[in-house]
Amino acid sequence: DELFDSSYEGLLSLGETLGEVRSRATPSDVIASLPTGTYQAWAKEDSETRCPICLDDYGRDDPVTKLVECTHWLHKACLEVYLVSFVFFFRSLTSY
């Protein structure tokens, strides 16, 4: 954009105007503390068979994780990608 000053001085000025910018990502220690396991270890007869994020079916040895206040398990990689991209409010997926 021709109206945006992308020079070093312009970026310093923008930084002074905006103040400290913080990441909206979920902290890595919170992500690391989430319960994890394999689909095989978690699954019961009435368990869901696919990840609510990617909609792929779980494999027996797929790593899964869950949010503390949610009954759903998700592919570990799917949830981690989401959590490092956004702040996730720890509510059940059923509330959406």
Biopython code that builds the backbone (N, CA, C, O; Angstrom):
import numpy as np
from Bio.PDB.StructureBuilder import StructureBuilder

atoms = [
    (1, "ASP", "N", (0.844, -1.165, 0.000)),
    (1, "ASP", "CA", (0.000, 0.000, 0.000)),
    (1, "ASP", "C", (0.893, 1.232, 0.000)),
    (1, "ASP", "O", (1.820, 1.330, 0.804)),
    (2, "GLU", "N", (0.624, 2.151, -0.877)),
    (2, "GLU", "CA", (1.488, 3.321, -1.008)),
    (2, "GLU", "C", (1.369, 4.299, 0.156)),
    (2, "GLU", "O", (2.232, 5.162, 0.317)),
    (3, "LEU", "N", (0.323, 4.185, 0.969)),
    (3, "LEU", "CA", (0.164, 5.074, 2.116)),
    (3, "LEU", "C", (0.901, 4.560, 3.349)),
    (3, "LEU", "O", (1.058, 5.294, 4.325)),
    (4, "PHE", "N", (1.354, 3.311, 3.315)),
    (4, "PHE", "CA", (2.031, 2.708, 4.465)),
    (4, "PHE", "C", (3.528, 2.974, 4.379)),
    (4, "PHE", "O", (4.159, 2.662, 3.369)),
    (5, "ASP", "N", (4.091, 3.542, 5.423)),
    (5, "ASP", "CA", (5.520, 3.820, 5.485)),
    (5, "ASP", "C", (6.228, 2.604, 6.072)),
    (5, "ASP", "O", (6.205, 2.395, 7.285)),
    (6, "SER", "N", (6.852, 1.808, 5.219)),
    (6, "SER", "CA", (7.506, 0.580, 5.681)),
    (6, "SER", "C", (8.995, 0.786, 5.974)),
    (6, "SER", "O", (9.736, -0.183, 6.142)),
    (7, "SER", "N", (9.426, 2.029, 6.034)),
    (7, "SER", "CA", (10.824, 2.295, 6.383)),
    (7, "SER", "C", (11.055, 1.937, 7.841)),
    (7, "SER", "O", (10.101, 1.774, 8.602)),
    (8, "TYR", "N", (12.307, 1.815, 8.231)),
    (8, "TYR", "CA", (12.655, 1.496, 9.615)),
    (8, "TYR", "C", (12.057, 2.520, 10.570)),
    (8, "TYR", "O", (11.486, 2.166, 11.602)),
    (9, "GLU", "N", (12.197, 3.792, 10.214)),
    (9, "GLU", "CA", (11.674, 4.860, 11.056)),
    (9, "GLU", "C", (10.147, 4.792, 11.133)),
    (9, "GLU", "O", (9.557, 5.015, 12.191)),
    (10, "GLY", "N", (9.522, 4.484, 10.005)),
    (10, "GLY", "CA", (8.065, 4.353, 9.979)),
    (10, "GLY", "C", (7.583, 3.209, 10.852)),
    (10, "GLY", "O", (6.575, 3.333, 11.547)),
    (11, "LEU", "N", (8.306, 2.088, 10.817)),
    (11, "LEU", "CA", (7.933, 0.952, 11.657)),
    (11, "LEU", "C", (8.154, 1.253, 13.143)),
    (11, "LEU", "O", (7.366, 0.826, 13.987)),
    (12, "LEU", "N", (9.225, 1.989, 13.461)),
    (12, "LEU", "CA", (9.443, 2.403, 14.850)),
    (12, "LEU", "C", (8.302, 3.300, 15.326)),
    (12, "LEU", "O", (7.817, 3.156, 16.448)),
    (13, "SER", "N", (7.885, 4.209, 14.481)),
    (13, "SER", "CA", (6.779, 5.094, 14.822)),
    (13, "SER", "C", (5.489, 4.308, 15.018)),
    (13, "SER", "O", (4.728, 4.580, 15.946)),
    (14, "LEU", "N", (5.246, 3.345, 14.153)),
    (14, "LEU", "CA", (4.069, 2.491, 14.286)),
    (14, "LEU", "C", (4.113, 1.725, 15.604)),
    (14, "LEU", "O", (3.096, 1.607, 16.287)),
    (15, "GLY", "N", (5.290, 1.203, 15.965)),
    (15, "GLY", "CA", (5.458, 0.489, 17.224)),
    (15, "GLY", "C", (5.162, 1.370, 18.423)),
    (15, "GLY", "O", (4.555, 0.919, 19.394)),
    (16, "GLU", "N", (5.585, 2.616, 18.361)),
    (16, "GLU", "CA", (5.307, 3.557, 19.453)),
    (16, "GLU", "C", (3.811, 3.858, 19.542)),
    (16, "GLU", "O", (3.268, 4.014, 20.636)),
    (17, "THR", "N", (3.158, 3.938, 18.400)),
    (17, "THR", "CA", (1.726, 4.217, 18.370)),
    (17, "THR", "C", (0.913, 3.047, 18.914)),
    (17, "THR", "O", (-0.014, 3.238, 19.701)),
    (18, "LEU", "N", (1.268, 1.832, 18.488)),
    (18, "LEU", "CA", (0.506, 0.646, 18.882)),
    (18, "LEU", "C", (0.833, 0.166, 20.287)),
    (18, "LEU", "O", (-0.022, -0.406, 20.964)),
    (19, "GLY", "N", (2.051, 0.391, 20.726)),
    (19, "GLY", "CA", (2.478, -0.138, 22.015)),
    (19, "GLY", "C", (2.890, -1.595, 21.867)),
    (19, "GLY", "O", (3.090, -2.088, 20.756)),
    (20, "GLU", "N", (3.013, -2.276, 22.999)),
    (20, "GLU", "CA", (3.459, -3.671, 22.975)),
    (20, "GLU", "C", (2.388, -4.556, 22.351)),
    (20, "GLU", "O", (1.220, -4.507, 22.738)),
    (21, "VAL", "N", (2.794, -5.352, 21.399)),
    (21, "VAL", "CA", (1.887, -6.283, 20.735)),
    (21, "VAL", "C", (2.210, -7.679, 21.246)),
    (21, "VAL", "O", (3.357, -8.124, 21.186)),
    (22, "ARG", "N", (1.210, -8.353, 21.739)),
    (22, "ARG", "CA", (1.419, -9.691, 22.294)),
    (22, "ARG", "C", (0.802, -10.741, 21.394)),
    (22, "ARG", "O", (-0.173, -10.492, 20.685)),
    (23, "SER", "N", (1.384, -11.897, 21.440)),
    (23, "SER", "CA", (0.884, -13.020, 20.665)),
    (23, "SER", "C", (-0.494, -13.428, 21.175)),
    (23, "SER", "O", (-0.758, -13.395, 22.377)),
    (24, "ARG", "N", (-1.363, -13.811, 20.252)),
    (24, "ARG", "CA", (-2.684, -14.306, 20.636)),
    (24, "ARG", "C", (-2.675, -15.819, 20.776)),
    (24, "ARG", "O", (-3.716, -16.430, 21.014)),
    (25, "ALA", "N", (-1.524, -16.413, 20.633)),
    (25, "ALA", "CA", (-1.415, -17.865, 20.707)),
    (25, "ALA", "C", (-1.569, -18.363, 22.141)),
    (25, "ALA", "O", (-1.263, -17.654, 23.099)),
    (26, "THR", "N", (-2.046, -19.588, 22.265)),
    (26, "THR", "CA", (-2.111, -20.242, 23.565)),
    (26, "THR", "C", (-0.673, -20.544, 23.992)),
    (26, "THR", "O", (0.095, -21.071, 23.187)),
    (27, "PRO", "N", (-0.288, -20.232, 25.219)),
    (27, "PRO", "CA", (1.089, -20.486, 25.668)),
    (27, "PRO", "C", (1.478, -21.956, 25.530)),
    (27, "PRO", "O", (0.659, -22.848, 25.755)),
    (28, "SER", "N", (2.732, -22.200, 25.160)),
    (28, "SER", "CA", (3.205, -23.565, 24.914)),
    (28, "SER", "C", (3.102, -24.452, 26.150)),
    (28, "SER", "O", (2.880, -25.656, 26.022)),
    (29, "ASP", "N", (3.259, -23.877, 27.355)),
    (29, "ASP", "CA", (3.140, -24.702, 28.564)),
    (29, "ASP", "C", (1.701, -25.177, 28.774)),
    (29, "ASP", "O", (1.481, -26.259, 29.319)),
    (30, "VAL", "N", (0.724, -24.380, 28.346)),
    (30, "VAL", "CA", (-0.672, -24.800, 28.432)),
    (30, "VAL", "C", (-0.933, -25.934, 27.446)),
    (30, "VAL", "O", (-1.582, -26.922, 27.789)),
    (31, "ILE", "N", (-0.428, -25.790, 26.225)),
    (31, "ILE", "CA", (-0.600, -26.846, 25.216)),
    (31, "ILE", "C", (0.048, -28.137, 25.685)),
    (31, "ILE", "O", (-0.533, -29.213, 25.547)),
    (32, "ALA", "N", (1.252, -28.036, 26.241)),
    (32, "ALA", "CA", (1.976, -29.232, 26.699)),
    (32, "ALA", "C", (1.276, -29.926, 27.862)),
    (32, "ALA", "O", (1.471, -31.124, 28.069)),
    (33, "SER", "N", (0.468, -29.200, 28.622)),
    (33, "SER", "CA", (-0.186, -29.785, 29.793)),
    (33, "SER", "C", (-1.500, -30.494, 29.469)),
    (33, "SER", "O", (-2.086, -31.123, 30.350)),
    (34, "LEU", "N", (-1.971, -30.407, 28.238)),
    (34, "LEU", "CA", (-3.239, -31.037, 27.874)),
    (34, "LEU", "C", (-3.121, -32.564, 27.897)),
    (34, "LEU", "O", (-2.079, -33.106, 27.529)),
    (35, "PRO", "N", (-4.184, -33.264, 28.329)),
    (35, "PRO", "CA", (-4.153, -34.728, 28.349)),
    (35, "PRO", "C", (-3.960, -35.287, 26.938)),
    (35, "PRO", "O", (-4.613, -34.838, 25.995)),
    (36, "THR", "N", (-3.076, -36.253, 26.796)),
    (36, "THR", "CA", (-2.824, -36.859, 25.485)),
    (36, "THR", "C", (-2.808, -38.377, 25.606)),
    (36, "THR", "O", (-2.667, -38.926, 26.699)),
    (37, "GLY", "N", (-2.951, -39.028, 24.492)),
    (37, "GLY", "CA", (-2.903, -40.488, 24.424)),
    (37, "GLY", "C", (-3.031, -40.913, 22.974)),
    (37, "GLY", "O", (-2.839, -40.106, 22.065)),
    (38, "THR", "N", (-3.354, -42.168, 22.761)),
    (38, "THR", "CA", (-3.612, -42.650, 21.405)),
    (38, "THR", "C", (-5.102, -42.922, 21.275)),
    (38, "THR", "O", (-5.796, -43.146, 22.267)),
    (39, "TYR", "N", (-5.579, -42.899, 20.052)),
    (39, "TYR", "CA", (-6.998, -43.166, 19.824)),
    (39, "TYR", "C", (-7.377, -44.534, 20.373)),
    (39, "TYR", "O", (-8.431, -44.689, 20.989)),
    (40, "GLN", "N", (-6.530, -45.513, 20.154)),
    (40, "GLN", "CA", (-6.797, -46.879, 20.625)),
    (40, "GLN", "C", (-6.996, -46.902, 22.145)),
    (40, "GLN", "O", (-7.892, -47.588, 22.637)),
    (41, "ALA", "N", (-6.176, -46.165, 22.885)),
    (41, "ALA", "CA", (-6.272, -46.153, 24.342)),
    (41, "ALA", "C", (-7.502, -45.382, 24.825)),
    (41, "ALA", "O", (-8.050, -45.701, 25.881)),
    (42, "TRP", "N", (-7.931, -44.398, 24.089)),
    (42, "TRP", "CA", (-9.054, -43.555, 24.486)),
    (42, "TRP", "C", (-10.408, -44.099, 24.043)),
    (42, "TRP", "O", (-11.401, -43.958, 24.756)),
    (43, "ALA", "N", (-10.447, -44.713, 22.877)),
    (43, "ALA", "CA", (-11.718, -45.057, 22.245)),
    (43, "ALA", "C", (-12.532, -46.065, 23.053)),
    (43, "ALA", "O", (-12.006, -47.010, 23.640)),
    (44, "LYS", "N", (-13.829, -45.817, 23.052)),
    (44, "LYS", "CA", (-14.802, -46.733, 23.632)),
    (44, "LYS", "C", (-15.769, -47.117, 22.525)),
    (44, "LYS", "O", (-15.674, -46.599, 21.412)),
    (45, "GLU", "N", (-16.675, -47.998, 22.812)),
    (45, "GLU", "CA", (-17.603, -48.469, 21.788)),
    (45, "GLU", "C", (-18.425, -47.344, 21.161)),
    (45, "GLU", "O", (-18.709, -47.378, 19.963)),
    (46, "ASP", "N", (-18.807, -46.348, 21.963)),
    (46, "ASP", "CA", (-19.641, -45.263, 21.457)),
    (46, "ASP", "C", (-18.850, -43.988, 21.128)),
    (46, "ASP", "O", (-19.443, -42.924, 20.951)),
    (47, "SER", "N", (-17.538, -44.088, 21.045)),
    (47, "SER", "CA", (-16.693, -42.918, 20.769)),
    (47, "SER", "C", (-16.832, -42.443, 19.331)),
    (47, "SER", "O", (-17.121, -43.218, 18.419)),
    (48, "GLU", "N", (-16.615, -41.139, 19.157)),
    (48, "GLU", "CA", (-16.581, -40.597, 17.804)),
    (48, "GLU", "C", (-15.404, -41.199, 17.060)),
    (48, "GLU", "O", (-14.400, -41.561, 17.673)),
    (49, "THR", "N", (-15.518, -41.309, 15.762)),
    (49, "THR", "CA", (-14.474, -41.968, 14.969)),
    (49, "THR", "C", (-13.679, -41.002, 14.109)),
    (49, "THR", "O", (-12.772, -41.416, 13.387)),
    (50, "ARG", "N", (-14.013, -39.706, 14.180)),
    (50, "ARG", "CA", (-13.249, -38.742, 13.389)),
    (50, "ARG", "C", (-13.011, -37.460, 14.168)),
    (50, "ARG", "O", (-13.763, -37.096, 15.072)),
    (51, "CYS", "N", (-11.948, -36.804, 13.786)),
    (51, "CYS", "CA", (-11.516, -35.559, 14.431)),
    (51, "CYS", "C", (-12.459, -34.422, 14.035)),
    (51, "CYS", "O", (-12.705, -34.220, 12.845)),
    (52, "PRO", "N", (-12.997, -33.670, 15.015)),
    (52, "PRO", "CA", (-13.886, -32.559, 14.689)),
    (52, "PRO", "C", (-13.210, -31.386, 13.977)),
    (52, "PRO", "O", (-13.895, -30.514, 13.442)),
    (53, "ILE", "N", (-11.883, -31.353, 13.964)),
    (53, "ILE", "CA", (-11.187, -30.254, 13.291)),
    (53, "ILE", "C", (-10.941, -30.589, 11.821)),
    (53, "ILE", "O", (-11.364, -29.839, 10.941)),
    (54, "CYS", "N", (-10.265, -31.704, 11.547)),
    (54, "CYS", "CA", (-9.921, -32.040, 10.159)),
    (54, "CYS", "C", (-10.937, -32.960, 9.494)),
    (54, "CYS", "O", (-10.936, -33.118, 8.273)),
    (55, "LEU", "N", (-11.798, -33.562, 10.299)),
    (55, "LEU", "CA", (-12.840, -34.483, 9.846)),
    (55, "LEU", "C", (-12.292, -35.785, 9.267)),
    (55, "LEU", "O", (-13.026, -36.525, 8.613)),
    (56, "ASP", "N", (-11.005, -36.075, 9.499)),
    (56, "ASP", "CA", (-10.437, -37.363, 9.102)),
    (56, "ASP", "C", (-10.742, -38.399, 10.177)),
    (56, "ASP", "O", (-10.844, -38.074, 11.360)),
    (57, "ASP", "N", (-10.887, -39.647, 9.748)),
    (57, "ASP", "CA", (-11.076, -40.744, 10.696)),
    (57, "ASP", "C", (-9.806, -40.947, 11.505)),
    (57, "ASP", "O", (-8.699, -40.752, 11.003)),
    (58, "TYR", "N", (-9.975, -41.340, 12.756)),
    (58, "TYR", "CA", (-8.834, -41.665, 13.599)),
    (58, "TYR", "C", (-8.260, -43.014, 13.193)),
    (58, "TYR", "O", (-9.003, -43.939, 12.865)),
    (59, "GLY", "N", (-6.937, -43.124, 13.217)),
    (59, "GLY", "CA", (-6.258, -44.416, 13.108)),
    (59, "GLY", "C", (-6.019, -44.935, 14.522)),
    (59, "GLY", "O", (-5.975, -44.145, 15.465)),
    (60, "ARG", "N", (-5.867, -46.219, 14.683)),
    (60, "ARG", "CA", (-5.699, -46.812, 16.016)),
    (60, "ARG", "C", (-4.569, -46.167, 16.810)),
    (60, "ARG", "O", (-4.706, -45.948, 18.014)),
    (61, "ASP", "N", (-3.460, -45.862, 16.153)),
    (61, "ASP", "CA", (-2.292, -45.330, 16.844)),
    (61, "ASP", "C", (-2.151, -43.809, 16.727)),
    (61, "ASP", "O", (-1.109, -43.256, 17.079)),
    (62, "ASP", "N", (-3.179, -43.141, 16.242)),
    (62, "ASP", "CA", (-3.117, -41.684, 16.113)),
    (62, "ASP", "C", (-2.990, -41.025, 17.489)),
    (62, "ASP", "O", (-3.727, -41.375, 18.410)),
    (63, "PRO", "N", (-2.056, -40.071, 17.636)),
    (63, "PRO", "CA", (-1.981, -39.307, 18.880)),
    (63, "PRO", "C", (-3.189, -38.374, 18.968)),
    (63, "PRO", "O", (-3.505, -37.663, 18.014)),
    (64, "VAL", "N", (-3.853, -38.382, 20.111)),
    (64, "VAL", "CA", (-4.999, -37.513, 20.334)),
    (64, "VAL", "C", (-4.800, -36.738, 21.628)),
    (64, "VAL", "O", (-4.041, -37.147, 22.507)),
    (65, "THR", "N", (-5.494, -35.615, 21.727)),
    (65, "THR", "CA", (-5.441, -34.795, 22.932)),
    (65, "THR", "C", (-6.801, -34.173, 23.133)),
    (65, "THR", "O", (-7.634, -34.180, 22.228)),
    (66, "LYS", "N", (-7.028, -33.636, 24.311)),
    (66, "LYS", "CA", (-8.321, -33.012, 24.579)),
    (66, "LYS", "C", (-8.139, -31.763, 25.426)),
    (66, "LYS", "O", (-7.140, -31.592, 26.125)),
    (67, "LEU", "N", (-9.129, -30.907, 25.338)),
    (67, "LEU", "CA", (-9.177, -29.733, 26.191)),
    (67, "LEU", "C", (-9.714, -30.165, 27.547)),
    (67, "LEU", "O", (-10.527, -31.086, 27.632)),
    (68, "VAL", "N", (-9.273, -29.520, 28.577)),
    (68, "VAL", "CA", (-9.605, -29.931, 29.944)),
    (68, "VAL", "C", (-11.104, -29.996, 30.191)),
    (68, "VAL", "O", (-11.584, -30.966, 30.776)),
    (69, "GLU", "N", (-11.847, -28.998, 29.764)),
    (69, "GLU", "CA", (-13.278, -28.948, 30.058)),
    (69, "GLU", "C", (-14.139, -29.442, 28.901)),
    (69, "GLU", "O", (-15.305, -29.061, 28.796)),
    (70, "CYS", "N", (-13.599, -30.262, 28.053)),
    (70, "CYS", "CA", (-14.318, -30.747, 26.876)),
    (70, "CYS", "C", (-14.227, -32.270, 26.830)),
    (70, "CYS", "O", (-13.187, -32.836, 27.166)),
    (71, "THR", "N", (-15.282, -32.925, 26.427)),
    (71, "THR", "CA", (-15.271, -34.386, 26.357)),
    (71, "THR", "C", (-14.710, -34.906, 25.042)),
    (71, "THR", "O", (-14.457, -36.104, 24.914)),
    (72, "HIS", "N", (-14.511, -34.028, 24.063)),
    (72, "HIS", "CA", (-14.021, -34.449, 22.751)),
    (72, "HIS", "C", (-12.502, -34.602, 22.742)),
    (72, "HIS", "O", (-11.773, -33.788, 23.310)),
    (73, "TRP", "N", (-12.050, -35.655, 22.090)),
    (73, "TRP", "CA", (-10.631, -35.828, 21.798)),
    (73, "TRP", "C", (-10.434, -35.397, 20.360)),
    (73, "TRP", "O", (-11.338, -35.534, 19.536)),
    (74, "LEU", "N", (-9.255, -34.877, 20.055)),
    (74, "LEU", "CA", (-8.955, -34.395, 18.710)),
    (74, "LEU", "C", (-7.564, -34.878, 18.325)),
    (74, "LEU", "O", (-6.757, -35.208, 19.194)),
    (75, "HIS", "N", (-7.279, -34.920, 17.016)),
    (75, "HIS", "CA", (-5.905, -35.219, 16.620)),
    (75, "HIS", "C", (-4.991, -34.217, 17.319)),
    (75, "HIS", "O", (-5.252, -33.014, 17.307)),
    (76, "LYS", "N", (-3.944, -34.710, 17.913)),
    (76, "LYS", "CA", (-3.009, -33.851, 18.644)),
    (76, "LYS", "C", (-2.466, -32.746, 17.744)),
    (76, "LYS", "O", (-2.441, -31.581, 18.140)),
    (77, "ALA", "N", (-2.034, -33.100, 16.543)),
    (77, "ALA", "CA", (-1.466, -32.109, 15.615)),
    (77, "ALA", "C", (-2.502, -31.062, 15.211)),
    (77, "ALA", "O", (-2.175, -29.880, 15.107)),
    (78, "CYS", "N", (-3.743, -31.481, 14.984)),
    (78, "CYS", "CA", (-4.799, -30.528, 14.595)),
    (78, "CYS", "C", (-5.021, -29.500, 15.693)),
    (78, "CYS", "O", (-5.066, -28.299, 15.424)),
    (79, "LEU", "N", (-5.159, -29.966, 16.928)),
    (79, "LEU", "CA", (-5.419, -29.052, 18.027)),
    (79, "LEU", "C", (-4.223, -28.139, 18.289)),
    (79, "LEU", "O", (-4.399, -26.953, 18.566)),
    (80, "GLU", "N", (-3.015, -28.681, 18.203)),
    (80, "GLU", "CA", (-1.829, -27.860, 18.448)),
    (80, "GLU", "C", (-1.691, -26.754, 17.415)),
    (80, "GLU", "O", (-1.348, -25.625, 17.767)),
    (81, "VAL", "N", (-1.950, -27.055, 16.142)),
    (81, "VAL", "CA", (-1.881, -26.019, 15.102)),
    (81, "VAL", "C", (-2.888, -24.925, 15.402)),
    (81, "VAL", "O", (-2.576, -23.740, 15.279)),
    (82, "TYR", "N", (-4.085, -25.310, 15.794)),
    (82, "TYR", "CA", (-5.106, -24.326, 16.117)),
    (82, "TYR", "C", (-4.689, -23.477, 17.319)),
    (82, "TYR", "O", (-4.817, -22.253, 17.296)),
    (83, "LEU", "N", (-4.196, -24.128, 18.354)),
    (83, "LEU", "CA", (-3.877, -23.402, 19.584)),
    (83, "LEU", "C", (-2.685, -22.465, 19.448)),
    (83, "LEU", "O", (-2.636, -21.447, 20.138)),
    (84, "VAL", "N", (-1.720, -22.774, 18.580)),
    (84, "VAL", "CA", (-0.601, -21.838, 18.394)),
    (84, "VAL", "C", (-0.988, -20.689, 17.478)),
    (84, "VAL", "O", (-0.260, -19.702, 17.375)),
    (85, "SER", "N", (-2.134, -20.813, 16.810)),
    (85, "SER", "CA", (-2.597, -19.757, 15.925)),
    (85, "SER", "C", (-3.580, -18.806, 16.596)),
    (85, "SER", "O", (-3.666, -17.638, 16.218)),
    (86, "PHE", "N", (-4.313, -19.290, 17.576)),
    (86, "PHE", "CA", (-5.385, -18.512, 18.190)),
    (86, "PHE", "C", (-5.423, -18.765, 19.687)),
    (86, "PHE", "O", (-4.938, -19.784, 20.179)),
    (87, "VAL", "N", (-6.006, -17.820, 20.391)),
    (87, "VAL", "CA", (-6.318, -18.057, 21.793)),
    (87, "VAL", "C", (-7.616, -18.851, 21.797)),
    (87, "VAL", "O", (-8.604, -18.436, 21.191)),
    (88, "PHE", "N", (-7.615, -19.960, 22.459)),
    (88, "PHE", "CA", (-8.798, -20.802, 22.501)),
    (88, "PHE", "C", (-9.424, -20.680, 23.875)),
    (88, "PHE", "O", (-8.760, -20.886, 24.891)),
    (89, "PHE", "N", (-10.676, -20.350, 23.901)),
    (89, "PHE", "CA", (-11.384, -20.285, 25.165)),
    (89, "PHE", "C", (-11.830, -21.699, 25.481)),
    (89, "PHE", "O", (-12.541, -22.321, 24.692)),
    (90, "PHE", "N", (-11.427, -22.197, 26.607)),
    (90, "PHE", "CA", (-11.599, -23.590, 26.940)),
    (90, "PHE", "C", (-13.058, -23.921, 27.239)),
    (90, "PHE", "O", (-13.468, -24.057, 28.392)),
    (91, "ARG", "N", (-13.817, -24.046, 26.168)),
    (91, "ARG", "CA", (-15.214, -24.446, 26.255)),
    (91, "ARG", "C", (-15.378, -25.695, 25.410)),
    (91, "ARG", "O", (-14.579, -25.956, 24.511)),
    (92, "SER", "N", (-16.376, -26.434, 25.690)),
    (92, "SER", "CA", (-16.630, -27.652, 24.939)),
    (92, "SER", "C", (-17.008, -27.324, 23.498)),
    (92, "SER", "O", (-17.635, -26.300, 23.227)),
    (93, "LEU", "N", (-16.625, -28.195, 22.593)),
    (93, "LEU", "CA", (-17.003, -28.030, 21.194)),
    (93, "LEU", "C", (-18.513, -28.109, 21.031)),
    (93, "LEU", "O", (-19.051, -27.609, 20.043)),
    (94, "THR", "N", (-19.202, -28.724, 21.973)),
    (94, "THR", "CA", (-20.649, -28.846, 21.876)),
    (94, "THR", "C", (-21.343, -27.507, 22.121)),
    (94, "THR", "O", (-22.534, -27.376, 21.836)),
    (95, "SER", "N", (-20.629, -26.521, 22.639)),
    (95, "SER", "CA", (-21.247, -25.224, 22.906)),
    (95, "SER", "C", (-21.265, -24.324, 21.680)),
    (95, "SER", "O", (-21.788, -23.212, 21.748)),
    (96, "TYR", "N", (-20.712, -24.773, 20.570)),
    (96, "TYR", "CA", (-20.681, -23.961, 19.352)),
    (96, "TYR", "C", (-21.803, -24.314, 18.412)),
    (96, "TYR", "O", (-21.919, -23.722, 17.340)),
]
sb = StructureBuilder()
sb.init_structure("model")
sb.init_model(0)
sb.init_chain("A")
sb.init_seg("    ")
for serial, (resi, resn, name, xyz) in enumerate(atoms, 1):
    if name == "N":
        sb.init_residue(resn, " ", resi, " ")
    sb.init_atom(name, np.array(xyz, "f"), 0.0, 1.0, " ", f" {name:<3s}", serial, name[0])
structure = sb.get_structure()
